[in-house]
Structures are given as structure tokens and as C-alpha cells.
Amino acid sequence: MKKTIKDLNLKNKKVLVRCDFNVPLDKEGNITDDIRIVSSLPTINYLLDNGAAVILLSHLGRPDGEANRKYSLLPVAKRLSTLLGRDVCFEDSDTVVDDTVKSNAAKLKSGDIMLLQNTRFRKEETKNAGTFAEELASLGDLFVNDAFGTAHRAHSSNVGICEFLPSALGLLVEKEVEIMGKALKEPKRPFTAILGGAKVSDKIAVIENLLNIADNVLIGGGMMYTFLKAKGYNTGSSLLEEDKVEMASSIIEKASEKIQLPVDTVVAKEFKNDTDFFTTDADKIPDEYMGLDIGEKTVDMFINVINNSKTIIWNGPLGVFEMDNFAIGTNKIAKAIADNKDAISIIGGGDSAAAVEKIGLAENITHISTGGGASLEFLEGKILPGIDAVDDK
Ligand code: AMP
């Protein structure tokens, strides 16, 4: 068991908190979705309420080790200040830590909030090398990791820093690990996993792990065509990973009673929304046509399984949900998951979370993970380095 912030004596301590403030920005640099900032508030408030001063760390985008103000955390400091109703002291340093930052950190008092500049302004961050982790650690007394979105990466600001300070998990990471961990270890059954997204190669490890645990694995999205090819069907010009057909074939053979593949699909000649499209049986995709969504019969078949499930994990859209004409399958499945009030429903971040939020159903889901890549690796059964590095109880 990992320590959490509830195990720490926080009074008059300076606590460095790794958050995931990697928020989407528009061209003018305005935050278009602040869910990640909102998700960090319980931990920040807990630390402040218990007498700590907080020093917040995060990356934003990929500045590749350069102090590029396009990726500045200034908009985050402003939004955070509004959400907390308190001042947030933003340290806009090219090197993230410098003498001014050190001297300002030394002056922090219980209840103060400081936000450092984007940790990826430093090349050492993603390499977890050099002195960066030690420089960060020198600013405070304790370290808390509350960034689930980067927990699958071993960087200076989440893994390296744990070498230099006593550490614990924040409330968000604790919740992510608890809900997803419980679903994998002792799921209420029937347990259904729904897997979509573009590529089989990205999802093979997750499919294999979930096939060991789940009762049903429903496959959709771009990756379904590699499975259909493995069944010997023509897939036209659909997305296909030729080199994974054999693998798909052996997965179908090993787990035919658990895996459900689409029986029909929406096809079009061109990869765009405004084009002619129709639904065809999965084994009758014409040459020159590509599959862009699951069909109605498949939607009904999947909904039937979803309605009878007690645990549902969903990762990856079932069609090209960014285009309205091919978002129907994804939206209907999202609605069915949200409508099943008897089930624990977990959405593995990324595009599926975006799909649920877009149609306003997020509130009816038990848990929407804040980390796409991290939740995928968690569902693969991997140990996440950002969590592993934190002190045990
Ligand atoms: P992933 O990041 O692997 O979860 O993949 C998400 C992407 O898969 C989204 O951008 C979808 O548009 C895409 N996708 C889903 N279904 C299809 C499909 N049938 N053909 C091509 N791309 C798809």
C-alpha cells in the first residue's frame, strides 16, 4: 500500500505537488477545458486546510526542453486562482527553479500557493536525469504525486523527486488507483470491457489482460477491421494492420466465447463527414469502401451486453466520433453505459472521455479517468512508475 496525503503530518510543511495541468488551449492561449485543474482541487484544498503551503508542479504540452511561452502555465495560474478564490503566486522562470524561486519558496507560509513554470521547459524533466529533481525537491519538505495523467512516465517531477523527499499519493491518484484497481481485482460480474480506437497495436496488451479478467470484450473502432480480416472477411479500404491479423486471429481463437466483434458497419468511400455512407454486414464490405462506425445491429448487440453488466470499462471510440455522421455508434454506446445505473462504469480517459463529455453524460459515469495513456497501461496490468516511486505505508 502506498502512503497517501492522509498519512502525512502537514502542519507548517511546504508540500510540492505534481499535478496534471496539461489542459487544452485555443489559439489565443485560453483554456478550453479545465477538468484537469478542477480534478486537482480536492488535494490542494486538503493540504491547505491541514496547514501546509503548496508548491505546484506540472507540464503543459511539449515544449521539448525549451522555455517556450506558448506552453506557459500562466493561464493555469489564473484559472486556479479563480477556482480556489485565493492568490496563486506564479513563478515564471525559464529554468523552472532559480535563485528567486528558491528565495520565494523559502518565504512561503501555511496556506500559501505557488505554481512553478512548465517542468518541460527543462530538458532533464522527461529524461529523469541531471539535477532537476533535486532542485525541485530543495524547495519543500514533502512530495505529493497527484498527476495520474503522467503516472505511466518516469520523469524528474514525479519519479526522480521521490528520491529526495518523503512522498505520498494525492487524492486524485488514490481514487483512480482504487476504482480501477478494484474493478480489475474484484469486479462485480458480469464484467464487460469495450475497446475501440484506431489501432490494434496500441490495444493488444489491454485486450490480452482484460480477456483474462472480463466476461465480455466488445471490439469496435478502427481496430475492428483487423479482427474482421482475421475472420477472413474483405475489409475494403478500412483501417487495417496487416501485420497484426495473425495476432487478432489467435486472440479470436483463444477467447471466442468472450470476444464479440461487430456484425455490421457503416461504410463510406471517403474519410470525411460529408460523403455518402451506408450500413453493410461486416462480411460484405465492398472494395473501395472503408468502415467508419459500428452498425445498428452491432449497437443493439452491444447495448444488450451493457444492460446486463455490473462492471463496464470503456476505452476508445467505436467509430470516427469526431465526424457527426460516424459518431452515432459511439454516442449510443456512451448513453447505454451512462443509463446502466446498476453498473460501475469506468471510462479510460482520452477520446472516450471526450465523447461522453461532448454529449453531456459525464455525470452518470462512476469514474472518468484523467489519464488516457496511464489508464491504458493500468488496464494492461502494468505497474505505473509514478505510483511505484511513492513511499509505501
Ligand atoms: P485511440 O487514440 O487509439 O483511442 O483512437 C482514437 C481514434 O480512433 C479517434 O480519432 C477515432 O476517429 C479513430 N477511429 C475510430 N474508429 C475508426 C475507424 N473506423 N476508422 C478510422 N479511425 C477510427
Residues whose N, C-alpha, C, O or C-beta is under 5 A from the ligand:
A	BS01	AMP	G196 G197 A198 K199 G221 G222 L239 G291 L292 D293 G316 P317 L318 G319 V320 F321 E322 D351
